[in-house]
Amino acid sequence: MLEKIYQSEFVIISVDDNKSFTMMTWTKDTYDLEDHAYRKEILNWIEVLKKNQPRYALDDARLFSMPIAPETQEWVATINSKNRFETIEKYAIVMPKDYISNLSTNQNIEEIITHQVEKTIAAIQQFDSMEVAMDWLGMDTA
């Protein structure tokens, strides 16, 4: 069962230890999210991934509405590169609906993948639908 382990104004992080699944859900309040707070939330996510070592992870960014600055994209890629998540087999991202946020998130993902070519074990996939992402991860949506 999915259990909420962290919540802020901008993000909710939940885990299901039985399914080795961790999920981050961005809230609609991300339109007020500033760069330093975004970085803090990314660090919180990384700590949860390190602690729980899931096989499956989902980044639900449907409501994410912050354009991510290029310097921050680079920072996220670097911080992800320094932290090896060898247990993750599949990492799904449900993309934002907002065009600018979608573009920014896509660039962020590309930057991460570029930094981790040799270290990445996980299959990383982008989705427009939560149902399709959960199905790809092998998680039931009921």
N, C-alpha and C positions, 0 to 999 in steps of 0.2 A: 504494500500500500504506500502511495506517495505521501511523504511527510515533509511539511514545511520546516526548514531548519534555519532560514535566514530571510528577513524581510526588511526592506527600506522603502523609501518613497518611490524609488526607481526600479527595483528588482525584487523578485521572490525566487529563492532557491529551494528546491525540494529534492528529496532523495527517496529511492525505493531500494533498500539494501537487498531484499529478496530477489529483485530482478537485475541488480547491479546497474541501476539507472539513476542518473542525476539530471535535473532539468532547471534551467534558468529562464524565468519569464520576466521580460521587461514590461513596465507599466506605461500607461498613457502619459504619466508625468515626466517622461524623458524629454518632452519639449522644453522643460526647465533645467535639464541636466547640463552641468558645466563640465569642462574637460577634466578638472581635478577630481570631481565626484565620479565621473565615468571611470577614470583610472582606478579609483578606490574600489568600485564595484567589480572591475575586472580582477583585481587582486583578491577580493572576497571569493569570486568564482574559482580562481586558481587554487586557493586554500581548500575549498570544499572538494575540488577534484583530487588534490593531493591526499587529503584525509580519507576520502571515501573510495578512491581508486575504482571508479565504475568501468564497466565494459561498454556502456552506452550512455551518450550524453545528448541533450537537446537544448539548443539555444532558441527560445521562442521570442523572436524579435518582431513579431507582427505589429506591435504598438510602438516600437522604437522609433523615435522621431528626432534624433540628434544627428546633425552632420558631423562625422568624425574627421577632425583635422588630420592632414597628412603626417604631421609629427607624432600624433597620437596613434595613428595606424602603425607607424614604424615602432613605436614604443610597445604596443600590444604584440606585434610580431616578435620583437626581441624578448619580451617577458615570457611569451609562450615557448620560444626557442630554448630559453634557459631552464624551463620546467618540462621534464619529460613525463608524459602521461602514457606510459607503456601499456597500461591495462585497457585503455580505450580502443575498442574495435570499430565502433561507428559513432560519428559525430554529425548530428543533423542540425541544420539552421533553418528555421522558418523565417523567411525574409520579410522585411517591413513592407507595408503597403505604400507608404509615402515614397515618391520617386527619388528625391534627394537622399533620404535615409537608406533606401534600397541600394542606390549607387555607392554610397559611402560604406555601407556594410559589406557590399560585394568587394570593394577595393581593400577593405580591412582583411577579409578572408583571403584574398589573393596574396596580400603581403605576408600573412601568417604561413600560407602554404609555401611561398617562395623561400622563407626562412627555414622551413622544416623539411625540405625535400628528402634529405637522407634520414632524418629522425622520425618522420611520420610513419606510424604503423596503421593508424586509424584511417578508415574510409571517411572522407568528409563530403557531405552532400547538402545542397541547398534545395529548399522546397518552398512552394507558394501556399501549401495546405498543411495544416497541423495533422490531419488524418493520414495523409500520404507519408509524412515524415514519421509518424508513430508506427505506421505499418512497415516502413523500411527498417526501422529500428527493431521490429519484432515485438512492439509493445501494444497491448490492447487499449483501445481508447474508451472502453466502457467504465 
